[in-house]
Amino acid sequence: MDLDLIERFAAPVPRYTSYPTAPHFSADIGPEQYADWLERLPSGAALSIYAHVPFCDTLCWYCGCTTKATRRAAPVKSYVESLLAEIALVARHVPRSRAAAHVHWGGGSPSILTPADIGRLAAAIHGTFHLAAGAEFAVEVDPRGLDEERVRAFAAAGVNRASFGVQDFAPAVQKAINREQSFEETARVIELFRARGVEGINIDLVYGLPHQSCATLEETLEQVIALAPDRIALFGYAHLPSRLPHQRMIDDAALPGPRERYAQASLAAERLQAAGYRRVGLDHFARPQDALASRPVHRNFQGYTTDSADALIGLGASAIGRLPQGYVQNASVTADYQRRITDGRLATARGRVLTEEDKARGLVIESLMCELTFPAGELLAQFPAQAERLLAEARALVMRDADGLVSADDGEAGFHVTEKGRPFVRSLCAAFDTYLGQGAARHASGI
């Protein structure tokens, strides 16, 4: 690989889990707008439900999520009460006849919940939304200290997919990010879930961490492959200490540079594909029999997914929802979120109304991120008024590409991202992002 190319594409760009991205949401959207959008959902609309639990036992220094550490039960229990109250508020605007095909609990660590609160939260969701047959119910899990009672509670709640944070098993790396987690404990909890019938197992890995090298990452990959997860997500560490103060605990000098980050990502992709995993989009890998490897892929705030719901309903502090009209986000500070719910109103603090151009550009960016193709045909069919401008931008991108990152397709301005270009797809998407550079948003390295 051309080393100059790696350096050029290391410039920060968004992860494109939405378009426009969250830094471009505004306070113009509030609870009244959200309630109206919920009530306007078509009768046959399929829903996806996301619930955010912003607590962990300990704070990992690499983390970019909205969470805080606590070892006290009271704040978590109080927060669950707020979640239950928010579900009841949303239920006033969404008839139970709406089917939910996906449920996802994230954080933080939802595994911090007590068995009783796991059951209560699941019962509220089941009682408010109609879960479609075969619905996926996923939960993010921190295996450290997780006991069998909580695993039983998740299984009884209907969870059928568990996502395990691993990051890296190398002791020096774990110490540097304040997340010490053994392979043995991780394997133990995975087996507990499998023994309870939770067959879908995901593992999250991170490259670009302090003291991480290709050699340490390869050892971690061997251990992860031995655990036989169905899906593996391989994220590049986003070092943003000016925005995330706890990341200042990480020694900048211990972080790998762009070339080493590229080498780590490339090594992992090669090793996982050699082990039989299919590469999905930029950074996900799935076994051939897993739905993510065989169905149309979409992208949302959890990454790559088979979730094609018409609307995403976000519950909890900082949670983001998406409806046909646009995005909504709850208040991010937990106390502010709970105060709004206690006042008997939806916790929406900001959002974004989608213009037709936003939707057209969102289609292009999602297609590039998921399918590595510029969707000329879909663009012309769905957004004829916006298509010509975007087609012209696509032609210009193909014309100026001197690195072999894209290849023109037959037809009107269509192109696909080459294997050489795949690691840089976020930067290619940025060419269609008219908001990029507006405001003070900080993004992760493009490598």
C-alpha positions in Angstrom: 0.0 0.0 0.0 1.2 3.5 -0.9 2.3 5.0 2.5 1.5 8.5 1.2 -2.0 7.4 0.5 -2.4 6.2 4.1 -1.2 9.5 5.5 -3.5 11.5 3.2 -6.6 9.5 4.2 -5.9 9.6 7.9 -7.6 13.0 8.1 -10.6 12.9 10.5 -14.0 12.1 9.0 -17.4 11.1 10.4 -18.3 7.4 11.0 -21.6 8.0 9.1 -23.9 6.1 11.3 -26.4 8.8 10.2 -26.7 11.6 7.7 -26.7 14.4 8.6 -24.4 13.3 11.5 -25.4 14.1 15.1 -23.2 17.2 15.5 -25.6 18.9 13.0 -28.7 18.2 15.1 -30.3 21.4 16.6 -32.5 22.4 19.5 -35.2 23.4 17.1 -36.7 19.9 17.4 -38.4 19.2 20.8 -41.0 17.0 22.5 -44.0 18.4 20.6 -42.4 17.7 17.2 -41.4 14.2 18.2 -44.9 13.4 19.5 -46.4 14.6 16.2 -44.0 12.5 14.2 -44.8 9.4 16.3 -48.5 9.9 15.8 -48.0 10.3 12.0 -46.3 6.9 11.6 -48.1 4.9 9.0 -50.3 2.0 10.3 -48.0 -0.6 8.7 -44.7 0.9 9.9 -42.2 -1.5 11.3 -40.3 -0.3 14.3 -36.9 -0.8 15.9 -36.5 -0.1 19.6 -33.2 1.1 21.2 -32.8 1.5 25.0 -29.7 3.2 26.4 -28.3 2.3 29.9 -25.6 5.0 30.6 -23.8 3.2 33.5 -20.8 0.9 33.9 -19.0 -0.6 36.9 -15.8 1.1 35.8 -15.0 3.7 33.1 -12.8 2.4 30.3 -10.5 5.2 29.2 -10.9 4.5 25.4 -14.7 4.7 25.6 -16.6 7.2 23.4 -20.1 6.3 24.6 -22.5 8.3 26.8 -21.9 6.6 30.2 -20.6 7.0 33.7 -19.2 4.7 36.3 -21.1 3.7 39.4 -21.0 0.9 41.9 -24.2 2.1 43.7 -27.5 0.4 42.9 -29.7 3.5 43.6 -28.8 5.6 40.5 -29.3 2.6 38.2 -32.7 1.7 39.8 -33.8 5.3 39.6 -32.9 5.5 36.0 -34.8 2.3 35.2 -37.9 4.0 36.7 -37.4 6.8 34.2 -37.0 4.4 31.3 -40.3 2.8 32.3 -42.0 6.2 32.5 -40.6 7.2 29.1 -41.9 3.9 27.5 -45.4 4.8 28.9 -45.1 8.3 27.4 -44.1 7.0 24.0 -47.0 4.5 24.2 -49.5 7.4 24.3 -48.4 8.3 20.7 -47.7 4.8 19.2 -50.5 2.2 18.9 -49.4 -1.3 20.0 -50.3 -2.6 16.6 -47.0 -1.3 15.3 -44.7 -4.3 14.9 -41.1 -4.2 16.2 -38.6 -6.3 14.4 -35.5 -5.3 16.4 -34.8 -4.5 20.0 -31.4 -3.4 21.1 -30.2 -2.5 24.6 -26.9 -0.6 24.7 -24.8 1.6 26.9 -22.8 1.8 29.0 -23.5 -1.7 30.1 -27.0 -3.0 30.3 -25.5 -6.0 32.1 -25.2 -3.7 35.1 -29.0 -4.1 35.6 -30.3 -6.4 38.3 -32.3 -9.5 37.2 -35.5 -7.9 38.5 -34.9 -4.7 36.5 -34.0 -6.7 33.4 -37.4 -8.4 33.7 -39.3 -5.1 34.3 -37.8 -3.3 31.4 -38.3 -6.2 29.1 -41.9 -6.6 30.2 -42.6 -2.9 29.5 -41.2 -3.2 26.0 -43.1 -6.4 25.3 -46.3 -4.8 26.8 -46.0 -1.6 24.8 -44.7 -2.8 21.4 -45.8 -5.8 19.4 -42.6 -7.8 18.8 -42.8 -9.5 15.4 -42.2 -13.2 15.0 -38.5 -13.8 14.8 -37.6 -10.3 16.1 -34.0 -9.9 17.0 -33.5 -8.8 20.7 -29.9 -7.9 21.3 -28.1 -6.7 24.4 -24.6 -5.3 24.9 -22.7 -7.2 27.6 -19.7 -6.6 29.8 -18.7 -10.1 30.9 -16.6 -8.9 33.9 -18.3 -10.2 37.0 -21.5 -11.1 35.2 -23.3 -13.9 37.1 -25.6 -16.7 35.9 -28.7 -15.1 37.5 -28.5 -12.1 35.2 -27.8 -14.3 32.2 -31.0 -16.2 33.0 -32.9 -13.0 33.3 -31.7 -11.8 29.8 -32.7 -15.2 28.3 -36.1 -15.1 30.0 -36.6 -11.5 28.7 -36.3 -12.8 25.1 -32.7 -11.8 24.3 -31.5 -13.9 21.4 -28.2 -12.0 20.6 -25.5 -10.9 23.0 -22.7 -8.5 22.0 -19.5 -8.8 24.0 -17.0 -6.0 24.4 -13.5 -7.4 24.2 -11.3 -4.7 22.5 -8.1 -6.6 23.0 -6.9 -9.5 25.3 -3.3 -8.3 25.6 -2.6 -7.4 29.2 -0.5 -4.3 28.4 -3.2 -2.9 26.2 -6.0 -3.7 28.7 -4.1 -1.9 31.5 -3.5 1.1 29.3 -7.3 1.5 28.6 -8.4 0.6 32.1 -10.3 -2.5 31.0 -8.7 -5.7 32.4 -10.8 -8.7 31.1 -9.5 -12.2 30.8 -10.1 -14.6 27.9 -11.3 -17.2 30.4 -14.0 -14.9 32.0 -15.2 -13.9 28.5 -15.4 -17.5 27.4 -17.3 -18.4 30.6 -20.0 -15.8 30.1 -20.4 -16.6 26.4 -21.0 -20.3 27.3 -23.5 -19.2 29.9 -25.5 -17.4 27.3 -25.3 -20.2 24.8 -26.4 -22.7 27.5 -29.5 -20.5 28.0 -30.4 -20.7 24.2 -28.9 -17.3 23.2 -27.3 -18.4 20.0 -26.4 -15.1 18.4 -23.0 -14.0 19.7 -21.1 -10.8 18.6 -17.7 -9.7 19.7 -16.4 -6.1 19.4 -12.7 -5.5 18.8 -10.8 -2.2 18.6 -7.5 -1.5 16.7 -5.3 1.6 17.2 -5.2 1.2 21.0 -2.2 2.2 23.2 0.6 -0.3 23.1 -1.3 -2.4 20.5 0.7 -3.9 17.7 0.1 -6.3 14.8 1.6 -9.1 17.0 -0.6 -8.5 20.0 -3.7 -8.1 17.8 -3.0 -11.3 16.0 -2.9 -13.2 19.4 -6.3 -11.6 20.3 -7.7 -12.6 16.9 -6.7 -16.2 17.5 -8.5 -16.2 20.8 -11.6 -14.6 19.4 -11.8 -17.0 16.5 -11.6 -19.9 19.1 -14.8 -18.4 20.7 -16.6 -18.8 17.4 -18.8 -15.7 17.5 -21.3 -15.2 14.7 -20.3 -11.6 14.1 -17.2 -9.5 14.8 -17.0 -5.7 14.7 -13.6 -4.2 14.3 -13.6 -0.5 15.2 -10.8 1.9 14.9 -10.1 3.7 18.2 -11.3 7.3 18.1 -8.9 9.4 20.2 -10.7 12.6 21.1 -9.4 13.8 24.5 -10.5 17.4 24.0 -14.1 16.1 23.8 -13.8 13.1 26.1 -11.7 14.1 29.2 -11.2 10.5 30.5 -9.3 9.7 27.3 -6.6 12.1 28.7 -5.6 9.1 30.9 -4.2 7.5 27.7 -0.6 8.2 26.8 -0.6 9.8 23.3 2.9 8.5 22.8 1.7 4.9 23.2 -0.8 5.2 20.3 0.0 3.7 16.9 0.2 6.1 14.0 -1.8 6.0 10.8 0.5 3.4 9.1 0.4 1.0 12.0 -3.4 1.5 12.4 -3.8 0.6 8.7 -1.5 -2.5 9.1 -3.6 -3.6 12.1 -6.9 -3.2 10.3 -5.5 -5.0 7.2 -4.1 -7.9 9.3 -7.4 -8.4 11.1 -9.4 -8.4 7.9 -7.1 -10.9 6.3 -7.1 -13.2 9.3 -10.9 -13.1 9.9 -11.6 -13.8 6.2 -9.1 -16.7 6.2 -11.1 -18.1 9.2 -14.2 -18.1 7.1 -15.9 -14.8 8.0 -17.4 -12.7 5.3 -16.5 -9.0 5.3 -19.5 -6.7 5.6 -19.0 -3.0 4.7 -16.0 -1.3 6.3 -15.4 -3.1 9.5 -17.9 -6.0 10.3 -17.4 -9.7 9.7 -20.0 -12.4 9.8 -20.2 -16.2 9.4 -21.7 -17.1 6.1 -24.8 -18.5 7.7 -25.4 -15.4 9.8 -28.1 -13.0 8.5 -25.6 -10.1 8.3 -23.7 -12.0 5.7 -26.7 -12.9 3.5 -29.3 -10.2 3.8 -29.4 -6.6 2.7 -27.3 -4.6 5.1 -28.2 -1.2 6.7 -26.4 1.2 8.9 -27.5 2.9 12.1 -26.1 4.1 15.4 -25.1 0.5 16.4 -23.2 0.0 13.2 -24.1 -2.5 10.5 -27.4 -4.3 10.9 -30.1 -6.2 9.0 -32.6 -3.8 10.6 -34.7 -2.3 7.8 -37.4 -0.7 10.1 -39.3 2.4 9.0 -38.6 4.1 12.3 -36.1 3.7 15.2 -37.4 4.7 18.6 -34.7 5.7 21.0 -35.2 5.4 24.8 -33.0 6.7 27.5 -30.5 9.5 28.0 -28.7 10.5 24.8 -30.7 8.0 22.7 -31.3 8.9 19.1 -34.4 8.0 17.1 -35.1 8.2 13.4 -38.5 8.7 11.9 -39.5 9.4 8.3 -39.4 13.1 9.0 -36.0 13.2 10.7 -33.9 12.5 13.7 -34.6 13.1 17.4 -32.3 12.9 20.3 -33.0 12.7 24.1 -31.2 15.0 26.5 -27.7 13.5 27.0 -27.1 14.4 30.6 -28.8 11.7 32.7 -30.1 14.1 35.3 -31.6 16.3 32.6 -33.2 13.4 30.9 -34.7 12.1 34.1 -36.0 15.6 35.0 -37.8 15.9 31.7 -39.4 12.5 32.1 -40.4 13.3 35.7 -42.2 16.4 34.4 -44.3 14.1 32.2 -42.9 15.1 28.8 -40.8 13.4 26.2 -37.1 14.0 26.7 -36.3 15.2 23.2 -33.6 17.9 23.4 -32.6 18.2 19.7 -33.0 16.7 16.3 -33.0 17.3 12.6 -35.7 17.7 10.0 -34.6 15.8 6.8 -34.8 17.7 3.6 -35.1 15.8 0.3 -31.5 16.5 -0.4 -30.5 15.1 3.0 -32.5 11.9 2.2 -30.8 11.6 -1.2 -27.3 12.1 0.2 -28.1 9.8 3.0 -29.1 7.1 0.5 -25.7 7.6 -1.3 -23.7 7.5 1.9 -25.5 4.4 3.3 -25.1 2.6 0.0 -21.4 3.4 -0.1 -20.9 2.3 3.5 -22.9 -0.9 3.2 -22.7 -2.1 -0.4 -19.6 -0.1 -1.6 -21.6 1.1 -4.5 -22.9 4.5 -5.7 -26.7 3.8 -6.1 -27.3 5.7 -9.4 -30.5 3.8 -10.3 -32.1 4.1 -6.9 -31.2 7.8 -6.7 -32.9 8.5 -10.1 -36.0 6.5 -9.1 -36.4 7.9 -5.5 -35.0 11.4 -5.8 -35.2 12.6 -9.4 -35.0 16.3 -8.4 -31.8 15.8 -6.5 -30.2 13.1 -8.7 -28.5 15.2 -11.4 -26.4 17.1 -8.9 -25.3 14.0 -7.1 -24.6 12.2 -10.4 -22.4 15.1 -11.4 -20.5 14.8 -8.1 -20.1 11.1 -8.6 -18.7 11.6 -12.1 -16.3 14.2 -10.7 -15.1 11.8 -8.0 -14.4 9.1 -10.5 -12.5 11.5 -12.8 -10.2 12.8 -10.0 -9.5 9.4 -8.5 -5.8 8.7 -9.4 -5.3 6.0 -6.7 -7.7 3.3 -7.9 -10.1 3.6 -5.0 -13.2 3.6 -7.2 -14.2 2.0 -10.5 -16.8 3.3 -12.9 -19.8 1.0 -13.6 -21.8 0.8 -16.7 -24.7 3.2 -16.6 -25.3 6.8 -15.5 -22.4 7.8 -13.2 -22.5 4.6 -11.2 -19.3 3.4 -9.5 -18.2 1.0 -6.9 -15.5 1.1 -4.3 -12.6 -1.2 -5.0 -10.9 -3.4 -2.4 -8.1 -0.9 -2.4 -10.6 1.8 -1.6 -12.6 -0.1 1.0 -10.4 1.1 4.0 -11.0 4.7 2.9 -14.8 4.5 2.2 -15.6 7.0 5.0 -13.4 9.5 3.2 -15.1 8.8 -0.1 -18.5 9.3 1.6 -17.3 12.6 2.9 -17.2 13.8 -0.7 -21.0 13.8 -0.6 -21.4 15.4 2.8 -22.4 19.0 2.4 -22.3 19.6 6.2 -18.7 18.5 6.7 -16.6 21.4 8.0 -19.6 23.3 9.3 -19.4 23.9 13.1 -16.9 22.6 15.5 -17.5 18.9 15.3 -14.5 16.6 16.0 -14.2 13.3 14.2 -12.1 10.2 14.3 -9.2 9.4 12.1 -10.2 8.1 8.6 -7.8 5.1 9.1 
